């Protein structure tokens, strides 16, 4: 869920909206008894991201379940734990001045941001920037597909819970300071990177998405917590979990979980699955 927030990107509706140019990557991953149709999610989006590729929607008709990172529409019982060092206590004077300028541009209360733990501050400023650029969580792939599954009584399965995700954030090395300082340092080019990411996702430009993913990586410790450890856990669940031993499953996880040697498709391939890309990639100009 959170890599795209911490990596200067968002990797974060009616299905009748017309858009002939949008064809994000869809993978078919299967063995003799089960089939996974995987789509990388952008957790905040726009109307012109829809409809989703026919390669995905055709399989939806016969799917047994929708599998998501976490059901974000299910009310969480866990209160938001904001204990720990504050942003103001972990940044230097120059960084705090830049954060104050960012808050002013985004019309966010700097006093509140400075009191938040760093991981919450970086989420706040990046989600606000996404909103300023016209992106909406209500148009995010997860939200749209979860609502559709609920309307059609399609069972929803979670690879982890919202509570687990909040716990993960709390356990970030140095409370997320590195992620915040990176965002502050790179803020001037954040808007163009967001736009490039969304356009690359729409066209299914795997080369550009892989490049953006690699450029956005943090320290090994942070990337392990946010991405790679979770990928391994999900691959383990999908391969060996009793819930996934037979049937057709529509899987939607953050787009940055799907690239590279440690990406979910490659991990499943190593576990004996056949991996096929169902859509054609196009090159984005950015």
C-alpha positions, 0 to 999 in steps of 0.5 A, a space after each residue: 500500500 505505502 511504497 508509492 507514498 514514500 517513493 515520491 509516487 502513488 503506486 497510488 468509478 464507473 466502468 463505462 467511462 471511455 478511455 482508449 489509451 489506458 492499458 495498465 499491465 495485467 499478469 496471468 499467473 497460474 498452475 494446474 489448479 489455480 489462476 491469479 490475474 494480477 493488476 498493479 494498483 495506483 491508490 489514488 487516481 482519475 476518471 480517465 484511468 477507466 475502464 480497466 483493461 479488457 484482459 482484466 475485466 473478462 476474467 472478473 466475470 468468472 473470478 472466485 474472489 478479489 484479493 487486496 493488500 487490505 480492505 481499506 473500506 472495512 472500518 479499522 478498529 485500531 486508533 492511529 498511534 501517533 506516539 514517538 518522536 515528532 517531525 520537528 524533533 527529527 529535522 534540522 532547521 533548514 528542513 523544517 523551513 522547507 517543510 513549512 513552505 511545502 505546508 503553505 503551498 499545500 494549505 496544510 497546517 504546519 503546526 500539525 505536521 510538525 507534531 506528527 511522527 515523520 512517517 505520518 507527515 510524509 503521507 500527509 504531504 504526498 497525499 495532499 500533493 496528489 489531491 492538488 494534482 487532481 488525483 483522488 483516493 475515491 478513484 483509486 483502483 483498490 477503492 473502485 474494485 472493492 466497491 464493485 466486489 461488494 456490490 456483486 457479492 464477490 468474496 474479498 480476501 486480504 493479504 494483510 490487515 489495515 492494522 498490520 499496515 499501521 503497525 508496519 509504519 510505526 516500526 519504520 527505521 528512524 520513524 520514517 525520517 529518511 522517507 520524509 527528508 527525501 521527499 522534502 529534498 526532492 519536492 520541486 520535482 515531485 509533481 512531474 514525477 507523479 504525472 510521469 508515474 500515472 502516465 506510465 501506469 496508464 500505458 503499461 510502460 514496464 520499463 519506465 515503471 521499473 526505472 521509477 521504482 528503482 529511482 525511488 528506493 530508500 535504504 535496504 532496511 526501509 525497502 525491506 519493510 515496505 516492499 520486499 518482506 511483504 512480497 515474500 509473505 504474499 508469495 508464500 500465502 498465495 503459493 501455500 495458503 489453504 485459501 488459494 489452492 484452487 480457483 480464479 483470483 483477481 489480485 490487486 496490489 500496489 504497482 511497485 510490488 510487481 517489478 524486479 527480481 523480488 517482485 511478486 510475479 517473479 517470486 511466484 514464478 520461482 515457486 513454479 507458476 507460469 507467468 504471462 503478461 496479458 497486455 501490451 506495453 506502450 512507451 510513455 514520454 516523460 
